[in-house]
Amino acid sequence: MCGIVGGIAERNVTPLLLEGLRRLEYRGYDSSGIALLAANSQIQRVRALGKIRQLESKISEENMPFAGNTGIAHTRWATHGVPSENNAHPHICNNTVAVVHNGIIENYQALKQSQTDAGYRFTSETDTEVVAHAIHQHLSKLDSPSLLGAVQVAVTELEGAYALGVILAGDPDTLIAARKGSPLVIGVGIGEHFIASDVSALLPITQNFIFLEDGDIAKLTRNKIEIYNADGKRVERSVKQSNLSHSAVELGDHRHYMHKEVFEQPQAVTDTLEGRISQDSVLVSSFGHKAEAIFQSVEQLYIIACGTSYHAGLVAKYWTEDIIGLPCLVEVASEYRYRNPVIQDNTLFITISQSGETADTLAALQQIKAKSSGKNIPTLSICNVAESSLTRESEMVFLTHAGPEIGVASTKAFTTQLVALALLITSIGKVKKNIDANREQLIVHGLQQLPSLISNALTHEDEIQLIAEGFADKQHALFLGRGTLYPIAMEGALKLKEISYIHAEAYPAGELKHGPLALIDENMPVIAIAPLDDLLEKLKSNLQEVKARGGQMIVFEDEKSDISSEAAFKVVKATTNVGRITAPITFNILLQLLSYHVALIKGTDVDQPRNLAKSVTVE
């Protein structure tokens, strides 16, 4: 959730750490801070409430030089303790140990009481401060005191999840990193090394990375990296080269990352399809060399995800049951992991996550693996980040090729998840002979047309911008859809909530009479999605119910849906005769644009909406 960056180098790391924080700000922006080992090897620290620019301003206002060759920095998304300067990281114990932390220490109250009894003083409300005190405590107890040894002992006392960066006054040649349940990578340089929550923070510095595994603790010096596993044994982790470019995480000519990422979707779909389809068929091997045998045994699908990824799973449920005739269950990961679910044999267990670090989704995967002994329950992860925790835990992996997604509101990641799910369902249907070659060909040709369908949908931006102006004084909105467009309505409502702070709900249009109709008046915009399908006439009747009660309708429709614009209806003829697979993907683009332009009208922070963070790595 929070963002960590650290470095040890021959040069001043301050500008490198600040740039890393800027690139990690999407992970949290309640407060930020930086700690350096100065020329005298003492810890210098600056913290600030708010976004990184506040930290930069505060550093520039300092009357003393702020520079060092070893340092750690942090941008915070608040869990324990309100956003404040005192609660900002790094946390320091007795001017000796400085710590940055991403995660949650679940037993911090017990540790805090014990440390208070031992004479330690707390200056914050955070759970992180107990980590700094624990390391300091063990430094004094070791026969041969070392920062590495103290961290190795201290983490055995911690319950919960953590990614840590640690420095020690008087030891400018050491930077310690540790992870359990929260992501952390090492950026490998020449005569310098760095740590960060993800690779995007370090792309201007290096393309070479080591992905730490759960339980790993690393000691970094300028010229050496030592990694120890949870058992304290020295291990080797491979260095991998990132194929992400420095420019991939730059805004370019766009005002916001969200806008950039919305317009990157035609290319993202093209990249996700590349090498996964031929002219007329899907390539089952895209899901791994064992995929065909695994899919042959599958009798049902079980999809687990959170947030936007959960909505992708709901769309896939309709596709699975309609196209290949297999049952499909979809659940929210944060609920699933605390139940005692019954999983039948021969079930494909699918987890979906943009980051691959979503705590609840990862826990659900670990839970099913622990309970599947003796059963045929293969696991598949659909993810946008290679070397994430989710991909390492799963039997099969399908990487979407959306590229880095910086905006907190997911756009292109969602679209490529839907593409991945369409390929999956078609592959299973093909292997099990639940679809014939003609149906497979129709689906593949539809997917091939998808980039141009999305590009066409994006041409309606000006029209949608005008509609968004009508939301300037609105506080509520209702989204309607039927069939596969109902989960898209849910996603549209979520986007509007996330970035414009307008309360929005989504309903199956047929449920209007069962409660939501009571909310309809001239102040409640109703957004409906009207594809040309077998439910269109039913939807038209639902829209008339809204009209009869003075509601304001915004309808995104197929050009042939034939819903007339009139005083109460604003109709956007957005696409033409899209298919069962391509319709939800195409119509969703329009709802993304609507939420974006409403947020601009409302004057909210589009890329960094209040109280949210991109990657939810804590419960």
Helices and strands as residue ranges (DSSP letters): E 3-8, H 14-24, G 25-27, E 31-37, E 43-49, H 52-61, E 70-76, E 91-93, E 97-105, H 108-117, H 129-141, H 147-154, G 155-157, E 160-168, E 175-180, E 185-188, E 193-196, G 199-202, E 208-211, E 217-220, E 225-228, E 234-235, E 240-241, G 246-249, H 257-263, H 265-273, G 284-287, H 291-297, E 300-305, H 307-319, I 320-324, E 328-332, H 333-336, E 347-353, H 359-371, E 379-383, H 389-393, E 396-399, H 412-431, H 437-458, H 461-468, G 469-471, E 476-481, H 485-500, E 503-508, G 509-514, G 516-519, E 525-530, H 536-548, E 552-558, E 569-575, H 582-602
